[in-house]
């Protein structure tokens, strides 16, 4: 399983605009082959921070998502509201029991 943590900093007062610009893409992404989980979270203690948390079956599914037209459209729609590039971390995860 592949995990993605993508952190975004929005321009002051633009976080809700960035969320609105992401909604259509979020719904489309959840239907993509290989998507297990895809959610956008807003930080509770900082009005500018957003975080995507994603689970993918494999790297090929994630790569297809990143290359998709809907993803490119979403990135362009979000861009005016962001304060710099995203901090994206990708992990290969192995489920375990506690």
Phi, psi and omega in degrees: 000144179250131177248140178231133171239113181242111183261134178235142171249124179266160173294148182306129180082004184248003185300315181294327176295319178295321178296312179301320180293342183264342190303311182299318180294323180300312180297318180294319181297320180300339180266355183288148176301130177091352179279122178262320185205137181207111186218144176251130180240146174255135178296141181275338184251003180215119187286358182249351188263135174232150179220126169270133172243125187227146170233132180232149179296322183199170180296325179299320178295317178296316180298320177297319177300312183295332181270355185290152178297321181294328178290317178298320177297317180295318179298318179293321180293325181281332189309317182296342184260355184264147178252075180102176182285160177287152172258103186250127176239133181241132183231145168266118187251146176238118179300146179214160177261146177272000000 
